[in-house]
């Protein structure tokens, strides 16, 4: 090789190392920025003819208790965009409240979650009467992924009107997610309110209960029966070690070759007390 090219090749190799290092640094910085925790969320608020946004502070005059607790809520961080940013936490769900405030509460806010809306009076501009808007319909405006989950074959009866989103999620205080605090077992509290029979106490408890209900069930909707995250024995095999030896399927050291062909771990009659049992360590009734 001509010696005249060697300095160039050496320089090119050094540049490649510099570019690789620079790329790695930029990637780390990008990750750090992406994972940064912020205290606000930008939303596009809906327009309502004749009404304007006045900010959550105005709501305190009549709703002192809710306002004091609302500062801790996840939804309180919703604000508008731009130089005239408005703390529209309350109004991000209830709509612009100027008419409601000016009328002393006689004119309901656009989305008050009660049937109908009274006609405009002398305190307010003439605005079209909007149909009643249910809680879940409003929530679905932002949480479109959850709306899709409720359209799956098996789901909680929210869309049927039996329960509402607020039965499990608190929009006015604390984390919007049940069990969002540091107490790990509190994540089951929302489920236990309706499914008290699954709480126990049991003499022989399924250890999965300590991981929370969502270790086996999806909270909104699923393609599987009973809102399970996986179908059939596949759900159990996520935690229970299986081993194939000489054509024999061993689970927990026991021969399950024929048992798994009879149905799921619980529907085959072997482990029917899925959550816990008072008579059998094998989770049988």
N, C-alpha and C positions, 0 to 999 in steps of 0.2 A: 504494500500500500504506500502511496506517495506520502512522504512525511509532511507535506504542506497541508494535508487534510486533518491531521491529528489534533491540532489545537481547536479546529472547528468542531470536531466530534466531541472532544472533551467539554467544550462550551455548551454544545447541544445537550449533552447528558446532564450537565449542571442545571440547565434551564428546565429540563423535564422534572428534576427533583424539586426545583423551586415551584413549578406549577402545581405539582402534586401536593406539596405542603400548603400552598396557598388555597387550593381547592378544599383540602381537609379543614383548614381554619374557617373558611367561609361556610362550610357545611355545619360545623359545630356552632358557629354564631347564629346561623339560620335556625338550627334546632333550639338554641337557647331562647331566641326571640319567639319562635312558634309556641314554646311551652310556657311562656311568661304568663303569669296570672294577672288578669286585669279586673277592675272593679266596675265595669260597665259593659253593656251590650247595646249596639246601635240597631235601632229598629225603624221601619218606615210606618208612621202612624196613619190610620185611615182618616180621610176627610169626611166631615158631617156638615151638610149645608146649614148655615145659621149658627153654628156652634164653633167655639175655639178652645184651644188648650190653655189651661191656666196654671198647671203645675200641682204636684201632690200637696204642697204646703197649704193650699186653700182647703183641702179636704179635712185638715186637722181641726178646723173650727167646729165641725159637727161630729166628726168621727175620731175623737181623741184617742181612744183605746186602740183602735185598728191602726191609726197613724203611728203611734208609739211602737207598736210591734212590727209594723211594716218595714221599718228601717233595717230590720234584721233579715228580711225576706230576699230571696234570690231575685224576684221580680222587681224589687225596688231599684235595681241597677239598670233598668231599661230607661234610656234617655234618647232624645232626638239628636240629629246630626247637625253640625254647622256652628257658626259663631254665636247664634242665639239658642244654644242647646237648652232644653227644658227638661227638668226632672219630672217626667210624665209617668212615673211608676204606676200610680193608681189608674190614670187615664189610658195607659197602654192596653188595659183590659176593658175598662168601663167606657172608653171613648171620651171625647172633649166634653168637659163638665161646666162650661161657662153658663149655659142655660140653667143647669141644675143648681149652680151656686147662686145665680142672680135671683132665682125664684124662691130661694130659701128652702129648697128641697122639694117643692111642689112638682116641678118638671123633673122627671127621672133622667138620669144620664142615658145616653143612647143604648148602652148595654147594661141593664140593671138586673138581668136574670130573673125578672118577674114578668108575668103575662102582660103583654101589651104596653102601651105608653100613653099617658094622658094627653089630651089635645093641648096645644100651646095656649097659654093664657097671656094676660097683659104684661107679665114679666119677661116673656120670651118671644123670640122671632117665630114666625110661622114655618115649621119644618114638617116634612112628610112623616107620617106615623110609620114606624118600622115594625115588622112582625116580631113576635117574641123570639129571642135568641137564646138557646139553651147553653149551659156552661160548656159542654163538650164541643159544641160547634165553634165557639170562640177559641177554645184551646187548640182546636185543629187548624186554625188559621196559621199558627206558627209551628205547631208540632205535627207536620204532615207525615212524618215517618210513623208516628204513633197511630195516626188515622188509618194508615195502611195496615197496621197490625190488627186493628179492630175489624178489618174486613176479611181476616183469615177465618177459616171454618170454625175454629174454636176460640172463643174470646170471652172476656168478662162482659156482662150485659150492660155496658155503658151506652152503646148506641140504641138499646131498647128502652132506655129511660129508667131502668131499675136502680142504678147507682150513677153517680156523677164522678167526674175527675177529682173533685174536691173531697170525695170520700177517702181518698188515699193520699192526695197531694194538698198541702196547705199553701195557698197563694199569698196569704197575708203575713206569715211569720216564719222565720227559720228557713231551713233548706226545703226546697220544693220536693226533694226526694225523701220519702219516709226512711228513717234510719240514717239520715245523712250526717249525723253527728259522730262523736267518737265512741259512743256506746254501740258496739257491733251488734248485739242481740236486738237492739231496738228496730233493726231493719225488718224484723218479723211482725212488729206490733200491728201494722196496717192489715196484714193478712189474718192475724189471730182474731181481730175484731169480728170477722165474719166466720172464720174457720176455727172456732175455738176447740173443736174436737181433736184437731191435729196438734194442739199444744201439749197435751198430756196433763199431768205427769205420767210417765211410763216406767215400769220396772226395767224393761229392756228398751232403751231408746236407740233409734237409728242415728248414728253419728253424723249423718248428713245434715241433721237439724241444726247443728252448731255452725254450719256453713251458710245458713239462711235459706229461706224458701226458694229463692231464685236460683239456687244451685241445680234444682230440678225443674222448676216451673218458670215460664215467661209471664210477666205480670199483665200484659195487655192481650196478646193473641198468639196463636200457634197453629200450625198445620196438624199437630198431634193432639190426641185426646187428652183431657185434663191439663191442658196448657203445658205439656211436657216439652223440654228442650230437645229431646231426642226420642225416637220411637222404640218400642219393644225393649229387649234386653240390652240394646246399645246404650241406653241411659245408665244402667247399673254397671256395665262393663267399663265405664269411664273411671270408676273408682275401685272396683273389685278386680283384683289381679286374676288374669286367666292364663292358663298354660296348657299347651297341647303336647301330650306325651304318648307315643305309640298309638295314635289315633283316638286317644281319650282326652276329652276336654275337662280340665280340672279348674275349678273356681274355688278359691279358699281351701285348696287341698282336697276338695270333694268332687267325685265324678258327676259331671253335669251333662254328659254326652247326650243322653236321651231326654233329660229334663228340659233343656232349652228348646227342644222340638215340640214341646207340649203347649207352649205359649210364652208369655212374658214371665218375668220372675215373680210377679204378683198375681197375674191372671191364671197361671197354671196351678195355683193353690199352694205354692211352696212358701212364699213370703208375702202373704196377703196383708199383713199388718205393716204397711210400708213405713209409716211414721214411727211406730213403736208398739211394743206388745207388753201385756201384763203377765203373760204365761210362758212365753218362749223366747229364748235368745236368738232363735232363727227368724224372728219377726213373724210369728204365726198367731192367729187368733185362738 
